[in-house]
Amino acid sequence: MTSQIIAGPDSVRVMLTGMRDVARVARISLGPSGRGTVIEHVGRLAPIFTKDGRTIAQAMKYQDPGHNVGLKFLTQAAGVLDRQIGDGSNTAIVMTHAMAIEVGRLLATNLSAREICRGMVEARDIALGSLESGVRRVTEHNLKHLALTYANQDESIARLTSEAFESVGQEGDVSAEFGGGVEDELEVVEGARYDKGYASPVFCTNKTQKRVELEHPLFLITDHPITDFQCLVDPLELAVQAGRPLVLIAESVGEEALAALVMNHVRGKIRCAVAGPPMFGETRTDALEDIAILTGGRPFLERQGDVIQAVKLADLGQADKVVMDAESTTIIGGRGCPQNKRARIATVLGRRLALHSETRSMTGRVDLEEKLADRLRMLSEKSAKLRVGGANDTQIRYRLRVAEKAIGATRAALESGVVAGGGAAYFRAAQEIEMRLAGEENLARRAGLRAVALALKAPRTAILASVGEGSLASQPNEDVWFGWDVRSRRDDVDLWEARIADPLNQCRLTLSVAVSLCESLCNVSVMVLKTLPEIDDFSPEMAAATREVM
C-alpha cells in the first residue's frame, strides 16, 4: 500500500471535482419533474432505475482516489438524510455541493477559515429560525394528499402509506418490503414487535410456519445470564400452577438450562419458550423495562440486585398472545397498565425531542436517536407492512424505494410539521440571511453568511430549471406559502392547498448536514490518499453482489 499526499488549495480543488458529477445528476433528479437514472447492476442482474440521490452516489466511483474523497463527501450528506428521514438525499447533495463550491472559492482568496465558519454557523441559526416560523401541522385530513406528494404521485403507495399511519399512529412501526405479485398490499399487525426471535426452533408450536404461538403467556423478563436451570424452577412452578405457558426473555441462556427447558416443553410438562432480548448495549436494559411495562410485569435486573428465585406471580408479565419466529418476537395484547404505557411513551418521546435540542451536529447522534425510535415503535404496540408489487423486478425495486421515501417523509411530517416545499422555505430563509449581510463588518464572516444563502437557493433553482424556468431568481409573493408550482407552471399557487410541502425535520437536518460538512471542508489543508494493490481477476463489487469467495 502506498500513500499520496495533496497539500494546500489543491486538496479542496480535487474534492470539489469529485463532487461535480453526482451533484449534476442530483439536480436533474430533484423535484416532481426530475428525471431518473439507470444504474448497471455490478452483479450483471436487472438494471436499477432510481431518482434517489444516495443510491446514485453509492453507485458512482472514479479512478482518481482524490475525486472519490469528494464523492464520498456528498454520499455522506445523502446518507444522513436517508438514515434519519428516508427522503431528501437529492436536496442534501445539491445544497451541500453549492455551499462547498462557494467555500472552495472563498478559501482560494485567503480569507480566514475560522471566520468563514462562524458566518456559516450564524447563517444556519438564522435559517433554522426562519424555517421553524413557517411550520404548519399535519392532520389526518391532509395526510393522504401529502403522502401523494412524497410518493412521487404514485396513488397506490400514497393511499397505503396514509392508511398505515392512520392505523398505527405517528410512532407506529411502518415498513416496506418486496411484494409477491403485481398489486400492492398492506398488512397491519397488532402487538409490540422487536427483532429477536426464539432461541431454539424446538419451541415451535406451528411447525408449518416455524413459529411459536402461545396463548395467554406469562413473561419472565431479566438481564441475568441464565446458567443454571435451578433458578428457573420457581417461575416455572408458578406458570404450571396458573395453567399458563411461560416465556423467558433473558440476556443469555446457557446450554444446560436451555436443554432442560426444551426437554420439559417437548415432554409436555410445561409449555414454554425462550426469546432473545431487544436492542444492544446500554439500551437493552431500557428496552427490557419497556417490555415489563407493556406486559405489567417486573424486570429482574442485575443493577437493582434482583434475584429470580424470589419471583412471585405478580412479577410475571402477561399478554393475550405471543408470536415468535427465527427473527422476531411479537407480544399481542400486553396487560400492562394503560396509564403506565402512556407515561413511558411520553418519557421516551421527551428524550428524543431533547436529543434534537442538545445538538445540531451532522449526525444528531444517529445511533441513539434510532434506538429511541425503535423503542417508541415497540411501545406503540402496532406495526404495518407495505408489500410493494410490480410488473417486473426493476419496477418493484424502483417502487420499493419510492415507498420507503414516502414512509420516511410522512413520518417526519407528522412528527415536526411541514414548511413550504419546492425550495420556497429555503429561499425565504436565504432572504433573511441576506438582510443580515449589511450589518456584518467582518469580510470573512459576511462571506460565510453569503455561502449559506447561496446554497439555500440552490434546490429551488434546480427544481425550476427542470421545467425550463431556471432564470427565475425571486420569490414573487411575500407569503412563503404562495409560490411556484412546476406542475402547473404558475407562480401564484397556494402551496399548502397544492400539498407542496417538506417535513420541517428534513429541512433542518439538510441544512445542518450541509453546514457541518462545509465547516470540515474549511479546515482541510492536506489530503492523504491510500493506493491499494490490484488483485487480478477479483472484483470486490462483483463478489459482494454475487457472493463469490476469493
KERO-661246 format. One line per field, with one value per residue (C-alpha): x, y, z; residue number from 1. Coordinates in Angstrom, 1 decimal, decimal comma, always signed. Each point is the difference from the previous one (the first is absolute). Layout:
c1: X/...
c2: Y/...
c3: Z/...
seq: NUM/...
This chain:
c1: +0,0/+1,3/-1,0/-0,5/-0,1/-1,7/+0,6/-1,4/-2,8/+0,4/-1,5/-3,3/+0,0/+0,4/-2,9/-2,3/+0,8/-1,2/-3,2/-0,9/-1,6/-2,1/-1,3/-0,9/-2,0/-1,7/-1,1/-1,5/-1,9/-1,4/-3,6/-3,2/+1,3/+3,4/+1,2/+1,3/+3,3/+0,6/+2,9/+1,6/+0,0/+3,5/-1,2/-1,3/-3,6/-2,9/+1,0/-1,2/-2,2/+0,0/-0,3/+1,5/+3,2/+1,6/-0,5/+1,5/+3,0/+0,7/+0,1/+2,6/+3,8/+2,9/+3,4/+1,6/-0,1/+0,0/-3,2/-1,5/+0,6/-2,1/-2,7/-0,1/-0,4/-3,4/-0,8/+0,3/-2,4/-2,5/+0,4/-0,8/-3,3/-0,8/+0,6/-1,8/-2,8/-0,1/-0,4/+1,8/+3,3/-0,1/-0,6/+2,9/+2,4/-1,1/+0,2/+3,3/+1,6/-1,1/+1,3/+3,3/+0,6/-0,3/+2,2/+2,6/+0,0/+0,3/+2,9/+1,9/-0,2/+1,8/-2,8/+0,0/-1,5/-1,0/-2,0/-1,6/-1,2/-1,3/-2,0/-1,4/-1,1/-1,7/-1,8/-1,1/-1,6/-1,8/-1,2/-1,2/-2,0/-1,5/-1,0/-1,6/-2,0/-1,9/-0,9/-3,5/-1,3/-1,2/-3,3/-1,7/-2,1/+3,0/+2,2/-1,0/+0,6/+3,5/+0,8/-0,8/+2,6/+2,6/-0,9/+0,8/-3,7/-0,2/-3,7/+0,2/+3,1/-1,4/-3,3/+1,5/+2,6/-2,7/-2,1/+3,0/+0,6/-3,7/+0,0/+3,2/+0,4/+3,0/+2,4/-1,2/+2,3/-0,7/+2,3/+0,1/+1,2/-0,1/-3,5/-0,9/-2,0/-1,1/-2,2/+1,0/-1,1/-0,2/+0,2/-0,7/+1,1/-1,1/+2,7/+3,4/+2,7/+3,7/+2,8/+1,0/-1,6/-0,1/+3,2/-0,8/-2,4/-1,0/-2,3/-2,1/-3,7/-0,8/+2,3/-1,2/+0,8/+2,8/-1,4/-0,6/-3,6/-1,1/-3,3/-0,2/+3,7/+1,9/+3,3/+3,2/+2,1/+3,6/+3,5/+1,5/+2,0/-1,8/+2,6/-1,8/-3,4/-0,7/-0,5/-3,0/-1,7/-2,1/-1,3/-0,8/-1,9/-2,0/-0,9/-1,1/-2,2/-1,6/-0,4/+1,7/+3,1/+3,2/+2,1/+3,5/+1,6/+3,6/+3,4/+1,3/-0,9/+2,7/-0,1/-1,0/-2,8/-1,3/+0,2/-2,1/-2,6/-0,2/-0,4/-2,8/-1,7/+0,3/-1,2/-3,0/+0,7/-0,2/-0,5/+2,9/+2,3/+3,1/+0,4/+3,0/-0,1/-0,5/+2,6/+3,7/+2,3/-1,3/-3,3/-0,8/-0,8/-2,4/-1,7/-0,5/-1,6/-2,3/-1,1/-0,7/-2,2/-1,8/-0,7/-0,6/+3,0/+3,1/+3,5/+2,6/+3,1/+3,5/+0,6/-2,9/+1,2/-3,1/+0,0/-2,1/-0,6/-2,1/-2,5/-3,7/-2,9/-0,7/+3,6/-0,7/-1,2/-3,2/-1,3/-2,8/+2,4/+3,7/+1,2/+3,7/+1,9/+3,7/+0,5/-2,7/-2,3/-3,4/-1,9/-3,7/-2,4/+2,5/-1,8/+2,0/-1,7/-1,1/+1,0/+3,5/+0,3/-1,0/+2,4/+2,9/-0,7/+0,0/+3,3/+1,7/-1,5/+1,2/+3,5/+0,0/-1,2/+2,7/+2,6/-0,9/+0,6/+3,2/+1,9/-0,2/+2,9/+0,0/-1,0/-2,2/+1,3/-1,7/+0,5/-1,7/-2,8/-0,7/-0,1/-2,5/-2,1/+0,0/-1,1/-2,9/-1,1/+0,0/-1,9/-2,6/-1,0/-1,0/+1,9/-0,8/+1,8/-0,5/+0,8/+0,9/-1,0/+0,9/+0,1/+3,7/+3,0/+1,2/-3,3/-0,4/+3,4/-0,7/-3,5/+1,4/+2,4/-2,8/-2,0/+2,9/+0,4/-3,7/-0,1/+3,0/-1,3/-3,5/+1,3/+2,2/-2,9/-2,2/+2,7/+1,1/-2,5/+0,8/+1,4/-0,6/+1,4/+1,6/+2,9/-2,2/+0,7/+3,8/-0,2/-1,8/+2,7/+2,6/-1,6/+0,0/+3,7/+0,6/-1,7/+2,7/+2,9/-0,1/+0,6/+3,0/+3,3/+2,4/+0,6/+0,7/-3,1/-2,1/+1,3/-1,0/-3,5/-0,3/+1,2/-2,9/-2,4/+1,1/-0,2/-3,6/-1,1/+1,5/-2,8/-2,7/+2,3/+0,4/-3,7/-0,9/+2,8/-1,6/-2,9/+2,0/-0,6/+3,5/+0,2/-2,6/+2,0/-2,6/-2,9/-2,9/-2,3/+0,8/-1,9/+2,4/-3,0/-0,7/+2,4/+1,0/-1,6/+2,1/-2,8/-2,4/+2,8/-1,7/+1,6/-3,1/-0,9/-1,0/+2,7/-1,9/-3,2/+2,2/+1,6/+3,5/+1,7/+3,1/+0,4/+1,6/+2,3/+1,2/+0,8/+1,7/+2,2/+0,9/+1,2/+1,9/+1,7/+1,1/+1,4/+1,7/+1,8/+1,0/+1,4/+2,3/+0,9/+1,1/+2,6/+1,5/+3,6/+1,4/-1,5/+1,6/-1,0/+0,6/+0,6/-0,8/+1,8/-2,2/-0,9/-0,5/-3,3/-1,7/-2,6/-1,2/-3,2/-0,7/+0,8/-2,4/-2,8/+0,4/+1,4/+3,1/+3,0/+3,6
c2: +0,0/+3,4/+3,5/+3,2/+3,4/+3,0/+3,2/+3,6/+1,3/-3,0/-2,3/+1,9/+0,4/-3,8/-0,7/+2,6/-1,7/-3,3/+1,5/+1,5/-3,0/-1,3/+3,5/+0,4/-3,2/+0,9/+3,4/-1,8/-2,4/+2,6/+1,0/-1,4/+0,5/-1,5/-2,8/-3,4/-1,8/-3,5/-1,8/-3,2/-2,7/-1,1/-3,6/+0,2/-0,3/+2,2/+3,7/+2,4/+3,0/+2,7/+3,7/-0,5/+2,1/-2,4/-3,0/+1,9/+1,2/-3,5/-1,3/+2,4/-0,4/+1,8/-1,4/+3,0/-0,7/+3,8/+0,4/-2,9/+1,9/+2,9/-2,5/-1,6/+3,4/+0,4/-3,7/+0,7/+2,9/-2,1/-2,9/+2,0/+1,2/-3,5/-1,6/+2,5/+1,1/-2,4/+2,8/+3,2/-1,4/+1,9/+3,3/-0,7/-0,7/+3,1/+2,3/-1,4/+0,3/+3,6/+0,9/-1,9/+1,8/+3,4/-1,1/-1,2/+3,3/+1,9/-2,0/+0,8/+3,7/-0,7/+1,2/-1,3/-3,5/+0,4/+3,2/-1,6/-2,9/+2,5/+1,7/-3,3/-1,0/+3,3/-0,4/-3,5/+1,3/+2,8/-2,5/-2,5/+2,7/+1,0/-3,6/-0,5/+3,2/-1,3/-3,4/-1,5/-3,1/-3,1/-1,6/-3,1/+2,1/+1,1/-3,1/-1,9/+3,0/+0,6/-3,7/+0,3/+2,7/-2,0/-3,1/+1,8/-0,1/-3,8/-0,2/-3,6/+0,6/+3,3/-1,6/-2,9/+2,2/+2,3/-3,0/-1,5/+3,1/+0,5/-3,6/+0,0/+3,6/+2,4/-2,2/-3,3/-2,3/+0,4/-1,7/-1,1/-3,2/-1,9/-1,3/-3,3/+1,3/+2,9/+1,7/+1,8/-1,3/+1,4/-2,2/+1,5/-2,1/+0,7/-0,5/+1,2/-1,4/-0,1/-1,6/-3,0/-3,5/-3,3/-1,6/-3,4/-1,2/-2,9/+2,4/+0,5/-0,9/+0,8/-2,4/+1,0/+3,7/-0,7/+2,3/+0,0/+1,0/+0,0/+1,2/+1,9/-0,3/+1,1/+1,9/-0,3/+3,1/+0,2/+1,1/-2,7/-2,6/-3,3/-2,7/-2,2/-1,6/+0,0/+3,8/-0,5/-2,7/+2,5/+2,0/-3,2/-1,3/+3,2/-0,4/-3,6/+1,0/+2,7/-2,4/+2,4/-0,1/+1,8/+2,2/+0,7/+3,2/-0,1/+1,4/-3,5/-3,5/-2,7/-3,2/-2,2/+2,3/+0,3/-3,8/-0,5/+2,5/-1,7/-3,4/+1,2/+1,6/-3,1/-2,3/+2,2/+0,7/+3,7/+2,2/+2,5/+1,8/+2,1/+3,3/+2,2/+3,5/+3,1/+2,6/-0,1/+1,6/+2,6/+0,3/-3,7/+0,6/+2,8/-2,2/-2,8/+2,5/+1,1/-3,7/-0,2/+3,1/-1,4/-3,3/+1,3/-2,0/+0,8/-0,2/-1,9/+2,1/-0,5/+3,7/-0,1/-3,2/-1,9/-3,8/-2,2/-2,6/+2,7/+0,3/+0,2/-0,5/+3,8/+0,5/-1,9/+2,0/-1,0/+0,3/-1,4/-1,7/-0,2/-0,9/-0,7/-1,1/-0,3/+3,8/+1,8/-0,1/+1,6/+0,5/+0,4/+1,5/+0,8/+0,3/+2,9/+3,1/+2,3/+3,1/-1,4/-0,7/+3,5/+1,4/-2,2/+1,2/+3,6/-0,5/-1,6/+2,6/+2,8/-1,5/-0,1/+3,7/+1,0/-1,7/+2,3/+3,1/-1,3/-0,1/+1,3/-2,2/-1,6/-3,4/+1,2/-3,1/-2,2/-3,3/+1,2/+1,6/-3,2/-2,0/+2,4/-0,2/-3,8/+0,1/+2,3/-2,3/-3,0/+1,9/+1,1/-3,8/+0,3/-0,5/+0,2/-1,6/+1,3/-2,7/+1,6/-1,7/+0,6/-1,5/-0,9/+0,1/+3,4/+1,6/-1,5/+1,2/+3,5/+0,1/-1,6/+2,9/+2,5/-1,7/+0,2/+3,7/+0,7/-1,8/+1,9/+3,4/-0,6/-1,0/+3,1/+2,2/-1,4/+0,5/+3,5/+1,6/+1,3/+3,1/+1,4/-2,4/+0,3/+1,9/+2,9/-0,3/-0,2/+3,0/+2,1/-1,0/+1,1/+3,4/+0,4/-0,8/+2,6/+2,6/-0,7/+0,5/+3,8/+0,1/-2,3/+1,9/-3,0/-0,9/-3,8/-0,4/+1,8/-2,4/-2,9/+1,4/+0,5/-3,6/-1,4/+2,3/-1,0/-3,7/+0,4/+1,4/-3,0/-2,5/+2,4/+1,0/-3,7/-0,8/+3,0/-0,9/-3,4/+1,7/+2,6/+2,8/+0,2/+3,8/+0,8/+1,3/+1,7/-1,1/+1,9/-0,1/+1,2/-3,0/-3,0/-2,3/+1,6/-0,8/-2,0/-3,4/-1,5/-2,4/+2,8/+2,5/+2,7/+2,3/+0,9/-3,5/-0,6/-2,6/-1,3/-0,6/-1,6/-2,2/+1,2/-0,2/-1,5/-1,4/+2,5/-2,7/-0,7/+3,6/+0,6/-3,1/+0,8/+3,5/-1,3/-2,7/+2,4/+2,5/-2,6/-1,6/+3,3/+1,0/-3,0/+1,0/+3,4/-1,7/-2,3/+0,8/-3,5/-3,1/-3,4/-2,7/-3,7/-2,0/-3,7/-2,6/-1,5/-3,7/-1,6/-1,6/+1,0/+2,8/+0,9/+1,4/-3,1/-2,2/+1,9/-0,1/-3,7/-1,3/-1,3/-1,0/+0,8
c3: +0,0/-1,0/+1,1/-2,1/+1,7/-1,5/+2,0/-0,1/-2,2/-2,3/+2,6/+0,0/-3,8/-0,5/+2,4/-1,8/-3,3/+1,5/+1,2/-3,4/-1,9/+2,8/+0,8/-3,7/+0,0/+3,3/-1,5/-3,0/+2,3/+2,4/+0,2/-1,6/-3,5/+0,8/-2,3/+1,1/-0,3/-1,2/+1,9/-1,3/+2,7/+0,8/+0,2/-3,6/+1,3/-1,1/-0,1/+2,7/-0,8/+2,7/+0,7/+3,5/+0,6/+2,4/-2,2/-2,9/+2,1/+1,3/-3,6/-1,1/+0,1/-1,5/-1,0/+1,8/+3,8/+0,7/-1,9/+1,9/+3,2/-1,3/-1,2/+3,5/+1,5/-1,7/+0,4/+3,8/-0,2/-1,9/+2,4/+3,1/-1,5/-1,2/+3,4/+2,1/-2,3/-2,9/-2,5/-1,1/-1,1/-3,4/+1,8/+2,4/-2,8/-2,0/+3,1/+1,3/-3,4/-0,5/+3,4/-0,6/-3,3/+1,7/+2,9/-2,4/-1,8/+3,3/+1,2/-3,2/+0,9/+3,3/+2,2/+3,6/+0,0/+3,7/-0,7/-3,1/+2,2/+2,6/-2,7/-1,3/+3,5/+0,5/-3,3/+0,9/+3,2/-1,8/-2,6/+2,6/+1,7/-3,4/-0,7/+3,4/-0,3/-3,1/+1,2/-0,3/+1,7/-1,8/+0,7/-1,2/-2,3/-2,1/+0,7/-3,2/-2,3/+1,5/-0,3/-3,7/-0,4/+1,9/-2,0/-3,3/-1,0/+0,4/+1,2/+1,2/+2,1/+1,3/+1,0/+1,8/+1,7/+1,4/+1,1/+1,7/+2,1/+0,7/+1,4/+2,1/+0,8/-0,2/+2,0/-1,4/-2,0/-3,7/-2,5/-3,7/-1,6/-3,2/-0,9/-1,5/-3,0/-2,1/+2,5/+3,2/+3,3/+3,6/+3,1/+3,4/+3,0/+3,5/+2,7/+1,1/-2,3/+0,3/-2,1/+2,1/-0,4/+1,8/+1,4/-1,5/-2,8/+2,3/+1,8/-3,2/+0,5/-3,7/-1,8/-3,5/+0,4/+2,5/+2,6/+3,7/+0,8/+3,7/+1,4/+3,2/+0,9/+3,1/-0,5/+2,1/-1,0/+1,1/-1,0/+2,1/-1,9/+0,7/+0,5/+2,5/-0,6/+3,8/+0,0/-2,4/+2,1/+2,0/-3,0/-1,9/+3,0/+0,2/-3,7/+0,5/+2,9/-2,1/-2,9/-2,4/-2,2/+1,0/-2,3/+1,2/-1,4/+1,2/-0,7/-0,7/+0,8/+0,5/-1,9/+3,1/+1,0/-3,6/-0,4/+3,2/-1,2/-3,4/+1,6/+2,2/-2,9/-2,3/+2,7/+0,6/+3,7/-0,7/-3,0/-0,2/-2,4/+0,2/-1,9/-0,4/+1,5/-2,1/-0,9/+1,0/+2,5/+2,5/-1,8/+0,6/+3,7/-0,9/-2,6/+2,5/+2,3/-3,0/-0,4/+3,7/-0,1/-3,1/+1,7/+3,5/+1,4/+1,9/-1,6/+2,0/-0,5/+1,2/+0,7/+2,5/+1,6/-0,9/+0,6/-2,3/+2,8/+1,8/-2,8/+0,7/-2,4/+0,1/-1,3/-3,2/-3,0/-1,9/-3,5/-2,1/-2,4/-1,1/-3,4/-0,8/-3,0/-0,6/-0,4/+2,0/+3,1/+0,1/+3,2/-0,6/+2,6/+2,7/+3,4/+1,3/+1,5/-2,9/+2,1/+0,5/-3,7/-0,9/+2,6/-1,4/-3,5/+1,1/+1,8/-3,0/-2,4/+2,3/+0,0/-3,8/-0,3/+2,5/-2,1/-2,9/+2,2/+1,6/-3,3/-3,5/-1,2/-3,4/+1,3/+2,9/+1,9/-2,5/+1,9/+3,2/-2,0/-2,0/+3,2/+1,6/-3,2/+0,2/+3,6/-0,9/-2,7/+2,3/+2,7/-2,5/-0,3/-3,7/-3,2/-3,7/-2,9/-3,6/-2,6/-3,2/-3,3/-3,6/-3,5/+0,2/+2,3/-1,2/+0,6/+3,5/+1,0/-1,1/+1,6/+3,2/+0,4/-0,7/+2,7/+2,5/-0,8/+0,4/+3,3/+1,4/-1,2/+1,2/+3,5/+0,1/-1,0/+2,7/+2,6/-0,8/-2,3/-3,5/-1,7/-3,4/-2,6/-3,4/+1,6/+1,0/+3,8/-0,7/-2,4/+2,7/+2,6/-2,5/-0,3/+3,8/+0,0/-2,7/+2,2/+2,6/-2,4/+0,0/+3,8/+0,0/-0,2/+0,0/-3,6/+0,5/+2,3/-2,6/-2,6/+2,2/+0,3/-3,8/-0,6/+2,0/-1,7/-3,5/+1,0/+1,3/-3,4/-1,9/+0,5/-1,3/-3,0/-0,9/+0,2/-2,2/-2,4/-0,5/-1,7/-1,8/+2,5/+1,4/-0,6/+2,7/+2,9/+2,2/+2,3/-1,6/+3,1/+3,5/+1,5/-0,1/-0,5/-3,4/-2,8/-3,0/-0,8/-2,7/-0,9/-1,0/-0,8/+2,0/+2,5/+2,1/+1,3/+3,6/+0,9/+3,0/-2,1/-2,7/+2,7/-1,0/+3,4/+1,5/+3,5/+2,4/+1,4/-3,4/-0,8/+3,3/-0,4/-3,6/+0,9/+3,1/-2,0/-2,7/+2,5/+2,1/-3,0/-1,5/+3,4/-0,3/-3,6/+1,3/+2,2/-2,7/-0,9/-0,8/-1,6/+0,5/-2,5/+0,3/-3,1/+0,3/-2,1/-2,7/+0,1/-3,4/-0,8/+3,2/+0,4/+3,5/-1,5/-2,0/+3,0/+2,1/-2,6/-0,9/+3,3/-1,6/+2,2/-0,8
seq: 1/2/3/4/5/6/7/8/9/10/11/12/13/14/15/16/17/18/19/20/21/22/23/24/25/26/27/28/29/30/31/32/33/34/35/36/37/38/39/40/41/42/43/44/45/46/47/48/49/50/51/52/53/54/55/56/57/58/59/60/61/62/63/64/65/66/67/68/69/70/71/72/73/74/75/76/77/78/79/80/81/82/83/84/85/86/87/88/89/90/91/92/93/94/95/96/97/98/99/100/101/102/103/104/105/106/107/108/109/110/111/112/113/114/115/116/117/118/119/120/121/122/123/124/125/126/127/128/129/130/131/132/133/134/135/136/137/138/139/140/141/142/143/144/145/146/147/148/149/150/151/152/153/154/155/156/157/158/159/160/161/162/163/164/165/166/167/168/169/170/171/172/173/174/175/176/177/178/179/180/181/182/183/184/185/186/187/188/189/190/191/192/193/194/195/196/197/198/199/200/201/202/203/204/205/206/207/208/209/210/211/212/213/214/215/216/217/218/219/220/221/222/223/224/225/226/227/228/229/230/231/232/233/234/235/236/237/238/239/240/241/242/243/244/245/246/247/248/249/250/251/252/253/254/255/256/257/258/259/260/261/262/263/264/265/266/267/268/269/270/271/272/273/274/275/276/277/278/279/280/281/282/283/284/285/286/287/288/289/290/291/292/293/294/295/296/297/298/299/300/301/302/303/304/305/306/307/308/309/310/311/312/313/314/315/316/317/318/319/320/321/322/323/324/325/326/327/328/329/330/331/332/333/334/335/336/337/338/339/340/341/342/343/344/345/346/347/348/349/350/351/352/353/354/355/356/357/358/359/360/361/362/363/364/365/366/367/368/369/370/371/372/373/374/375/376/377/378/379/380/381/382/383/384/385/386/387/388/389/390/391/392/393/394/395/396/397/398/399/400/401/402/403/404/405/406/407/408/409/410/411/412/413/414/415/416/417/418/419/420/421/422/423/424/425/426/427/428/429/430/431/432/433/434/435/436/437/438/439/440/441/442/443/444/445/446/447/448/449/450/451/452/453/454/455/456/457/458/459/460/461/462/463/464/465/466/467/468/469/470/471/472/473/474/475/476/477/478/479/480/481/482/483/484/485/486/487/488/489/490/491/492/493/494/495/496/497/498/499/500/501/502/503/504/505/506/507/508/509/510/511/512/513/514/515/516/517/518/519/520/521/522/523/524/525/526/527/528/529/530/531/532/533/534/535/536/537/538/539/540/541/542/543/544/545/546/547/548/549/550
